[in-house]
Amino acid sequence: MGILNLRTFFGLGGSIHDFTVAAITDEQAIYTCEVERLIRRRYALEYEYAHEPAVDYLISELQLKRDEIVICADDMILERDNLAIEFRCNHHDAHAAGAFFRSHFDSCDIVVVDGVGSSIDASQPERRETVSLYHVSNGIFSLIKRLYGEPSNIRINTGTPRIRTNSLGDWYRLFTQCLGFDYLQAGKLMGLVPYGNAENVVDLDSSISFSDTGLLEISYDTPAIQKLLAESDGISLLKGNHLRAADLAAFAQAKLEEMLSHILKHLQTDTKADNLILVGGVVQNALAMGKFPLGTDYERVFVDIAPGDNGVALGAAFLGQREFVSNPKPQKFIHTPFTQICRSTDKIQTALNRGFKVQAVDTDAMARELAAGKIVATHFGFAEFGARALGHRSIIADARSPKMRDQLNDIKGREWFRPIAPCILDEVSTKYFDTELDCQFMQYVVQTHEHTRELVPSAVHVDGTARVQFVRSGDEPLWTILQAFEKVTGVPILLNTSFNIAGKPIAHEFSDALDDFVLGDIDYLYFEGGVISAIN
């Protein structure tokens, strides 16, 4: 097609939730915007205006005009009157592209695994992709094979999608909902897993059949599944029988990992690849990702910071740009999490206008306050893209206190069994965490050393694991804070959880941060040029 050198490509991600827009400018910069952050509604679930707030926000902040943008989207996204989509692509293709063009691989396998993707056959619109396997050689994509699923007769709660056969994402969702969580709350099920024993669940294996081709079949028309549905009765199982709920969570996790391993082993046998990219909603399962190489011989793995449907926005923009622009440069983009654009404001003046007293930044003093049990929230620059807070929108605290995990869970309105992630100075990470994975962006749950469990009990889950962030030089403000904290305490580790409270999305604008600071039991708000104390 023709060359559009002065157009900005807007990719749309999310279908009924996680509405996201990603922009690639003619200078090849990436900007993202998740709608939930703007409307202050978690996941932006079934939001009637879908992507429109984020499109308008990016146009305003990037100082663009409507005729200067090209809207790109996968074929699951509805076209709306004021968002004319000029480029369409397959859902799993967008997932794969969004991860590949931000990875450091030129050749690799890519596995896309989620709940549901595009319909491939117009005559069977409900038969949709659930797993897609690709091989990339020097940037050229080849589709190896796909797995498809159809809606079953199971719908756990009114208003939620039916559970789909042959879908690893919906397998996990079945158990998530049976234990009383909402269908987008798989992370809560993961938190419960270490309390259970998968071997105590012996009657559900018949639902999964493994094929010699490397694919599999998940069927829910079995007596065991029907018994599970009758047993669950919504939230009563979690409230009434914690051990049974934890065993079911552990079983769901174990089978998910077994299915992933089966798929990956057969794929690598076919391709002989050394490098692997994992992407799709299931890849947000940091427990499974931390088990890499999952019984395979892959040497290296790339897990994107936004592997879910929000990341599809980037993939759609990348593919659209390559459709319209001849030989775009660069062919790869820097893998940074801080792409979520935020309106520029005078934070000190904004705080003063709200009646706050702003103190000068003293990192050593802040480290002493943290060591004394105080809790600090941060608001710096562009926000993180995706669910992981990595220092720009974080709540940090001292992991040495055994009570700090419960205290932070109370602030955020989270369940008692959910862990809080630690962050650590990268150069000493292997002294405390037993892994060779690159944990810069909290993609993996890994084992801790025994002395780590004694030193920072609030950072370690009941099974001795943690979803850790390795903080490198230049990763501000966490790098400087951790260095100061280590100087005060001798410990290079802090707790780091996302800056959001009571089921709200992560604080986006500085005004959101001030609101959550007031509502939460947080001692300090730290931002560029100043610190606010709850005492003042």
C-alpha positions as CSV (number, residue, x, y, z in Angstrom):
1,M,0.0,0.0,0.0
2,G,1.0,3.7,-0.1
3,I,3.6,5.2,2.2
4,L,2.1,7.4,4.9
5,N,5.2,9.0,6.4
6,L,3.5,11.6,8.6
7,R,0.7,9.5,10.1
8,T,0.5,8.2,13.6
9,F,-0.8,4.6,14.0
10,F,-3.3,4.0,16.8
11,G,-3.8,0.4,17.8
12,L,-6.9,-0.7,19.7
13,G,-6.9,-3.5,22.3
14,G,-9.5,-5.1,24.4
15,S,-13.0,-6.3,23.4
16,I,-15.3,-6.1,26.3
17,H,-12.7,-5.3,28.9
18,D,-9.2,-3.8,29.2
19,F,-9.9,-1.2,26.4
20,T,-6.5,0.2,25.4
21,V,-5.0,2.4,22.8
22,A,-1.4,2.4,21.7
23,A,0.2,5.0,19.4
24,I,3.3,4.8,17.2
25,T,4.3,8.2,16.0
26,D,6.3,9.0,12.9
27,E,9.3,9.4,15.2
28,Q,8.8,5.7,16.1
29,A,7.9,6.6,19.7
30,I,5.4,4.4,21.6
31,Y,2.6,5.8,23.8
32,T,-0.2,3.8,25.5
33,C,-3.3,4.6,27.3
34,E,-5.6,2.2,29.2
35,V,-9.2,3.4,29.5
36,E,-9.7,2.1,33.0
37,R,-7.1,4.6,34.2
38,L,-9.1,7.5,32.8
39,I,-12.6,6.5,33.8
40,R,-11.5,5.1,37.1
41,R,-13.3,1.8,36.6
42,R,-11.3,-1.4,37.0
43,Y,-10.9,-3.3,33.7
44,A,-13.3,-0.7,32.0
45,L,-15.6,-3.8,31.8
46,E,-18.3,-3.3,29.1
47,Y,-17.7,0.4,29.1
48,E,-20.1,1.8,26.4
49,Y,-17.6,4.3,24.9
50,A,-14.9,1.6,24.7
51,H,-11.7,3.2,23.3
52,E,-12.9,6.7,22.7
53,P,-11.6,8.3,25.9
54,A,-8.1,7.0,25.3
55,V,-8.1,8.0,21.6
56,D,-9.2,11.5,22.6
57,Y,-6.6,11.6,25.4
58,L,-3.7,10.6,23.1
59,I,-4.8,13.0,20.4
60,S,-4.8,15.8,22.9
61,E,-1.5,14.9,24.6
62,L,0.3,14.2,21.4
63,Q,-1.2,17.4,19.8
64,L,-2.5,15.5,16.8
65,K,-5.5,15.9,14.5
66,R,-8.0,13.2,13.6
67,D,-6.8,13.1,10.0
68,E,-3.3,12.5,11.2
69,I,-4.0,9.1,12.7
70,V,-4.6,5.6,11.3
71,I,-6.9,3.4,13.5
72,C,-5.8,-0.2,13.6
73,A,-7.6,-3.1,15.4
74,D,-8.0,-6.8,15.5
75,D,-11.2,-8.3,14.1
76,M,-12.8,-8.8,17.5
77,I,-13.2,-5.1,18.0
78,L,-16.5,-3.4,17.0
79,E,-16.3,-0.4,14.6
80,R,-17.9,2.7,16.0
81,D,-19.2,5.8,14.2
82,N,-16.3,8.1,15.2
83,L,-13.5,5.5,15.1
84,A,-13.2,4.4,11.5
85,I,-10.9,1.4,11.5
86,E,-8.5,1.4,8.5
87,F,-6.6,-1.7,9.2
88,R,-7.8,-5.1,10.6
89,C,-5.8,-8.1,11.8
90,N,-6.3,-11.4,13.5
91,H,-6.4,-11.3,17.4
92,H,-3.6,-13.8,18.0
93,D,-1.5,-12.3,15.2
94,A,-1.7,-9.0,17.1
95,H,-0.7,-10.6,20.3
96,A,2.3,-12.2,18.6
97,A,3.4,-9.0,16.9
98,G,3.0,-6.9,20.0
99,A,5.4,-9.1,21.9
100,F,7.9,-9.9,19.0
101,F,8.6,-6.3,18.0
102,R,9.5,-5.5,21.6
103,S,11.6,-8.6,22.2
104,H,15.3,-8.9,21.6
105,F,14.9,-12.0,19.4
106,D,15.2,-12.1,15.6
107,S,14.3,-15.8,15.4
108,C,12.1,-17.6,17.9
109,D,8.9,-19.6,18.6
110,I,5.9,-17.7,19.7
111,V,3.0,-19.2,21.7
112,V,-0.2,-17.2,22.1
113,V,-2.5,-18.7,24.7
114,D,-5.6,-16.9,26.1
115,G,-9.3,-17.4,26.6
116,V,-10.5,-16.8,23.1
117,G,-9.4,-15.1,19.9
118,S,-10.6,-14.5,16.4
119,S,-13.2,-16.6,14.5
120,I,-11.4,-18.1,11.5
121,D,-14.3,-19.5,9.6
122,A,-17.3,-17.3,8.8
123,S,-19.6,-20.3,8.6
124,Q,-18.7,-21.2,12.2
125,P,-18.4,-17.9,14.0
126,E,-18.4,-19.4,17.4
127,R,-15.4,-21.6,16.6
128,R,-12.5,-19.4,17.7
129,E,-8.8,-19.7,18.2
130,T,-7.6,-20.4,21.7
131,V,-3.9,-21.3,21.1
132,S,-1.7,-20.2,18.2
133,L,1.8,-21.4,17.6
134,Y,4.2,-19.4,15.4
135,H,7.9,-19.7,14.3
136,V,9.7,-16.6,13.4
137,S,12.9,-16.7,11.3
138,N,14.8,-13.4,10.8
139,G,11.6,-11.5,11.3
140,I,9.4,-13.6,9.0
141,F,6.4,-15.1,10.7
142,S,5.1,-18.6,10.0
143,L,1.9,-20.0,11.6
144,I,2.6,-23.6,12.7
145,K,-0.8,-24.6,14.0
146,R,-3.8,-23.4,16.0
147,L,-6.2,-24.9,18.6
148,Y,-9.9,-23.9,18.4
149,G,-12.7,-23.9,21.0
150,E,-16.4,-23.5,21.1
151,P,-18.7,-22.3,23.8
152,S,-19.8,-25.1,26.2
153,N,-23.1,-25.2,28.0
154,I,-21.5,-23.9,31.2
155,R,-22.0,-20.3,32.3
156,I,-21.0,-19.8,35.9
157,N,-22.7,-16.5,36.5
158,T,-25.3,-14.6,34.6
159,G,-23.8,-11.9,32.4
160,T,-20.4,-13.7,32.0
161,P,-19.3,-15.6,28.9
162,R,-19.8,-19.3,28.6
163,I,-16.8,-21.5,29.4
164,R,-15.1,-22.4,26.1
165,T,-13.8,-25.8,25.2
166,N,-10.1,-26.3,24.4
167,S,-9.2,-22.9,26.1
168,L,-6.5,-22.8,28.7
169,G,-7.7,-19.4,29.7
170,D,-11.3,-20.6,30.3
171,W,-10.0,-23.8,32.1
172,Y,-8.5,-21.5,34.7
173,R,-11.6,-19.2,34.6
174,L,-13.8,-22.2,35.4
175,F,-12.1,-22.7,38.7
176,T,-11.7,-19.0,39.4
177,Q,-15.5,-18.5,39.1
178,C,-16.4,-21.8,40.9
179,L,-14.5,-20.5,43.9
180,G,-16.5,-17.3,43.9
181,F,-14.2,-14.9,42.2
182,D,-15.2,-12.6,39.3
183,Y,-14.2,-14.0,35.9
184,L,-11.4,-11.4,35.5
185,Q,-9.9,-12.3,38.9
186,A,-7.6,-15.2,38.0
187,G,-4.9,-13.5,40.0
188,K,-6.8,-14.2,43.2
189,L,-6.9,-17.9,42.4
190,M,-3.1,-17.8,41.9
191,G,-2.7,-16.4,45.4
192,L,-4.6,-19.3,46.8
193,V,-2.7,-22.0,45.0
194,P,0.3,-22.5,47.4
195,Y,-2.2,-23.3,50.3
196,G,-3.5,-26.3,48.4
197,N,-2.5,-29.8,47.3
198,A,-3.4,-30.7,43.7
199,E,-3.1,-34.4,44.6
200,N,-6.1,-34.2,46.8
201,V,-8.2,-33.6,43.6
202,V,-8.4,-36.9,41.8
203,D,-11.6,-36.9,39.8
204,L,-11.2,-34.1,37.2
205,D,-8.3,-35.4,35.0
206,S,-10.8,-36.9,32.6
207,S,-11.6,-33.4,31.3
208,I,-8.3,-33.1,29.4
209,S,-7.0,-35.2,26.6
210,F,-3.5,-34.8,25.2
211,S,-2.8,-35.5,21.5
212,D,0.4,-36.7,19.8
213,T,0.3,-33.6,17.6
214,G,1.1,-31.3,20.5
215,L,-2.4,-30.0,20.9
216,L,-5.1,-31.1,23.4
217,E,-8.8,-31.2,24.1
218,I,-10.6,-29.8,27.1
219,S,-14.2,-31.0,27.5
220,Y,-16.6,-30.1,30.3
221,D,-19.2,-32.7,29.6
222,T,-18.1,-35.0,32.3
223,P,-19.7,-36.1,35.6
224,A,-16.7,-34.7,37.6
225,I,-17.2,-31.2,36.1
226,Q,-20.9,-31.3,36.8
227,K,-20.2,-32.4,40.4
228,L,-17.7,-29.5,40.7
229,L,-20.3,-27.0,39.5
230,A,-22.9,-28.4,41.9
231,E,-20.3,-28.2,44.8
232,S,-19.2,-24.7,44.2
233,D,-22.4,-22.8,44.6
234,G,-20.7,-19.5,44.0
235,I,-18.7,-18.0,46.8
236,S,-19.8,-20.5,49.6
237,L,-16.9,-22.9,48.7
238,L,-14.2,-20.3,49.4
239,K,-15.9,-19.0,52.6
240,G,-17.0,-22.4,53.9
241,N,-14.1,-24.7,53.0
242,H,-10.7,-23.1,52.6
243,L,-8.8,-26.3,52.2
244,R,-11.0,-27.7,49.5
245,A,-10.9,-24.3,47.7
246,A,-7.1,-24.2,47.9
247,D,-6.8,-27.8,46.7
248,L,-9.0,-27.0,43.6
249,A,-6.8,-23.9,42.9
250,A,-3.7,-26.0,43.1
251,F,-5.2,-28.6,40.8
252,A,-6.2,-26.0,38.2
253,Q,-2.7,-24.5,38.3
254,A,-1.0,-27.9,38.0
255,K,-3.1,-28.8,35.0
256,L,-2.5,-25.4,33.4
257,E,1.3,-25.9,33.7
258,E,1.0,-29.5,32.4
259,M,-1.0,-28.3,29.3
260,L,1.5,-25.5,28.6
261,S,4.5,-27.9,28.9
262,H,2.8,-30.4,26.5
263,I,2.3,-27.7,23.9
264,L,5.8,-26.3,24.2
265,K,7.6,-29.6,24.1
266,H,6.0,-30.6,20.9
267,L,6.5,-27.2,19.3
268,Q,10.2,-27.2,20.1
269,T,10.5,-30.7,18.7
270,D,9.2,-29.4,15.4
271,T,11.1,-26.1,15.2
272,K,14.3,-26.8,17.2
273,A,14.2,-23.2,18.3
274,D,16.3,-21.8,21.3
275,N,14.2,-18.7,21.9
276,L,10.6,-18.6,23.1
277,I,8.0,-15.7,23.4
278,L,5.0,-16.3,25.5
279,V,2.0,-14.0,25.2
280,G,-1.8,-13.9,25.7
281,G,-3.9,-13.5,28.8
282,V,-2.8,-16.9,30.3
283,V,0.8,-15.6,30.3
284,Q,-0.2,-13.2,33.1
285,N,0.0,-16.4,35.3
286,A,3.4,-15.6,36.9
287,L,3.4,-18.9,38.7
288,A,3.5,-20.8,35.4
289,M,6.0,-18.4,33.9
290,G,8.4,-18.9,36.8
291,K,8.6,-22.6,36.0
292,F,10.3,-21.9,32.6
293,P,11.6,-23.8,30.7
294,L,8.5,-25.9,31.7
295,G,10.2,-29.2,30.8
296,T,11.6,-28.0,27.5
297,D,15.0,-27.2,26.1
298,Y,14.3,-23.6,25.3
299,E,17.3,-21.5,26.4
300,R,15.7,-18.1,26.6
301,V,12.2,-16.7,27.1
302,F,10.6,-13.3,26.6
303,V,7.4,-12.5,28.5
304,D,5.9,-9.1,27.7
305,I,4.9,-6.6,30.4
306,A,1.4,-6.4,29.0
307,P,0.7,-9.9,27.6
308,G,-3.1,-9.6,27.9
309,D,-5.6,-7.9,25.6
310,N,-4.1,-4.5,26.4
311,G,-1.0,-5.6,24.6
312,V,-3.0,-6.4,21.5
313,A,-3.2,-2.6,21.0
314,L,0.5,-2.5,20.3
315,G,0.4,-5.5,18.0
316,A,-2.4,-4.0,15.9
317,A,-0.5,-0.7,15.6
318,F,2.8,-2.5,14.7
319,L,1.0,-4.6,12.0
320,G,-0.9,-1.6,10.7
321,Q,2.3,0.4,10.3
322,R,4.0,-2.4,8.4
323,E,1.0,-2.6,6.1
324,F,1.0,1.1,5.2
325,V,4.7,2.1,5.6
326,S,7.5,0.7,3.5
327,N,10.4,-0.6,5.5
328,P,9.6,1.2,8.8
329,K,12.4,1.9,11.2
330,P,13.3,0.7,13.7
331,Q,12.3,-2.9,13.2
332,K,12.4,-3.4,17.0
333,F,11.2,-1.1,19.9
334,I,12.7,-0.7,23.3
335,H,11.0,-2.9,25.9
336,T,10.2,-0.3,28.5
337,P,7.1,-0.4,30.7
338,F,6.8,3.4,31.1
339,T,4.8,4.2,28.0
340,Q,1.4,5.1,29.5
341,I,1.2,8.8,28.8
342,C,0.1,11.1,31.6
343,R,-1.0,14.7,31.4
344,S,1.8,17.1,32.4
345,T,1.1,19.2,35.5
346,D,2.8,21.3,38.1
347,K,2.6,18.7,40.9
348,I,3.9,21.0,43.6
349,Q,1.4,23.7,42.8
350,T,-1.4,21.1,42.5
351,A,-0.6,19.8,45.9
352,L,-0.5,23.2,47.4
353,N,-3.8,24.1,45.8
354,R,-5.3,21.0,47.5
355,G,-4.1,22.2,50.9
356,F,-1.0,19.9,51.2
357,K,2.4,21.0,52.5
358,V,5.2,19.9,50.2
359,Q,8.5,19.0,51.7
360,A,11.9,18.8,49.9
361,V,13.0,15.3,48.9
362,D,15.5,13.7,51.3
363,T,16.0,10.1,50.2
364,D,18.0,9.1,53.2
365,A,15.3,10.4,55.5
366,M,12.7,8.5,53.5
367,A,14.7,5.3,53.9
368,R,14.8,5.9,57.7
369,E,11.0,6.4,57.7
370,L,10.5,3.2,55.7
371,A,12.8,1.3,58.1
372,A,10.5,2.6,60.9
373,G,7.5,1.1,59.3
374,K,6.1,4.0,57.3
375,I,4.4,3.4,53.9
376,V,5.3,5.4,50.9
377,A,3.4,5.9,47.6
378,T,5.2,7.1,44.4
379,H,3.9,9.1,41.4
380,F,6.6,9.6,38.7
381,G,6.4,10.5,35.0
382,F,4.6,8.2,32.6
383,A,2.8,5.3,34.2
384,E,3.5,1.6,33.7
385,F,1.8,-0.1,30.8
386,G,0.0,-3.2,32.1
387,A,-0.8,-4.5,35.6
388,R,2.6,-4.4,37.2
389,A,3.7,-1.3,39.2
390,L,7.4,-1.0,38.8
391,G,8.1,2.3,40.7
392,H,6.3,5.0,38.9
393,R,2.9,4.1,40.5
394,S,3.9,2.1,43.5
395,I,3.3,1.6,47.2
396,I,6.5,0.6,48.9
397,A,7.2,-0.6,52.5
398,D,9.6,-2.5,54.7
399,A,9.4,-6.3,53.9
400,R,11.2,-7.2,57.2
401,S,8.0,-6.6,59.2
402,P,5.9,-9.8,59.4
403,K,2.8,-7.6,59.7
404,M,3.4,-5.4,56.7
405,R,1.8,-7.7,54.1
406,D,-1.4,-7.8,56.0
407,Q,-1.3,-4.0,56.4
408,L,-0.8,-3.4,52.7
409,N,-3.6,-5.9,51.8
410,D,-5.9,-4.0,54.2
411,I,-5.1,-0.7,52.4
412,K,-5.8,-2.2,49.0
413,G,-8.9,-4.1,50.1
414,R,-7.3,-7.5,49.2
415,E,-7.9,-11.0,50.6
416,W,-5.7,-12.3,53.4
417,F,-4.1,-15.0,51.3
418,R,-2.7,-12.8,48.6
419,P,1.1,-12.1,48.5
420,I,2.9,-8.7,48.1
421,A,5.8,-8.6,45.6
422,P,9.3,-7.5,46.6
423,C,11.8,-5.4,44.7
424,I,15.6,-5.7,45.0
425,L,18.8,-4.2,43.7
426,D,19.6,-6.3,40.6
427,E,23.3,-6.7,41.4
428,V,22.6,-8.7,44.6
429,S,19.4,-10.4,43.5
430,T,20.9,-13.9,43.2
431,K,22.0,-13.8,46.9
432,Y,18.3,-13.7,47.9
433,F,16.4,-15.3,45.0
434,D,17.0,-18.7,43.4
435,T,16.5,-18.0,39.7
436,E,18.3,-17.3,36.4
437,L,15.3,-15.6,34.9
438,D,15.4,-11.8,34.1
439,C,12.9,-10.5,36.6
440,Q,13.1,-6.9,35.8
441,F,9.4,-6.5,35.2
442,M,7.8,-8.9,37.7
443,Q,6.8,-11.5,35.1
444,Y,7.9,-14.5,37.2
445,V,7.2,-16.1,40.5
446,V,10.5,-17.7,41.7
447,Q,11.9,-19.4,44.7
448,T,13.7,-17.5,47.5
449,H,16.6,-18.7,49.5
450,E,16.0,-19.8,53.1
451,H,17.7,-16.8,54.7
452,T,15.6,-14.5,52.5
453,R,12.4,-16.0,54.1
454,E,13.7,-15.2,57.5
455,L,15.0,-11.7,56.6
456,V,11.9,-10.4,54.7
457,P,8.9,-12.5,55.7
458,S,6.3,-10.2,54.2
459,A,7.9,-10.5,50.8
460,V,7.7,-14.3,50.7
461,H,4.5,-16.4,50.1
462,V,3.6,-19.4,52.1
463,D,5.5,-21.8,49.7
464,G,8.7,-19.8,49.8
465,T,8.2,-18.0,46.5
466,A,8.0,-14.3,45.4
467,R,7.1,-12.4,42.2
468,V,10.2,-10.3,42.5
469,Q,11.3,-7.2,40.6
470,F,15.0,-6.8,39.9
471,V,15.8,-3.0,39.9
472,R,18.7,-1.9,37.8
473,S,20.7,1.3,37.7
474,G,18.5,4.0,36.1
475,D,15.2,2.4,37.2
476,E,14.1,5.5,39.2
477,P,12.9,6.2,41.7
478,L,13.2,2.7,43.1
479,W,17.0,2.4,42.4
480,T,17.8,5.4,44.6
481,I,15.4,4.5,47.3
482,L,16.6,0.9,47.6
483,Q,20.2,2.1,47.8
484,A,19.3,4.4,50.6
485,F,17.3,1.7,52.4
486,E,20.2,-0.7,52.1
487,K,22.5,1.9,53.6
488,V,20.2,2.3,56.6
489,T,19.2,-1.3,57.2
490,G,21.7,-3.5,55.3
491,V,18.8,-5.0,53.4
492,P,18.4,-4.2,49.6
493,I,14.8,-5.3,49.5
494,L,11.4,-3.5,49.8
495,L,7.8,-4.4,49.2
496,N,6.4,-3.0,46.0
497,T,2.7,-3.1,45.1
498,S,0.6,-1.1,42.8
499,F,-0.7,2.3,43.9
500,N,-4.4,1.7,44.0
501,I,-6.9,1.1,46.7
502,A,-10.2,-0.5,47.3
503,G,-10.7,-2.1,43.9
504,K,-9.9,1.0,41.9
505,P,-7.5,1.1,39.0
506,I,-3.9,2.2,39.5
507,A,-3.6,6.0,40.1
508,H,-2.9,7.7,36.8
509,E,-3.1,11.5,37.0
510,F,-1.5,13.3,39.9
511,S,-5.0,14.2,41.1
512,D,-5.8,10.4,41.3
513,A,-2.7,10.0,43.4
514,L,-3.7,12.7,45.8
515,D,-7.2,11.2,46.1
516,D,-5.9,7.7,46.9
517,F,-3.3,9.1,49.3
518,V,-6.0,10.7,51.3
519,L,-8.3,7.6,51.3
520,G,-5.5,5.1,52.0
521,D,-3.6,4.7,55.2
522,I,-0.4,5.9,53.5
523,D,2.2,8.0,55.3
524,Y,4.0,9.7,52.4
525,L,3.4,10.5,48.7
526,Y,6.7,10.9,46.8
527,F,6.8,12.6,43.4
528,E,9.2,14.7,41.2
529,G,10.4,17.5,43.3
530,G,8.6,16.9,46.6
531,V,7.1,14.7,49.3
532,I,3.8,15.0,51.1
533,S,3.3,13.7,54.6
534,A,0.0,12.4,56.0
535,I,0.8,14.3,59.2
536,N,0.6,17.6,57.4
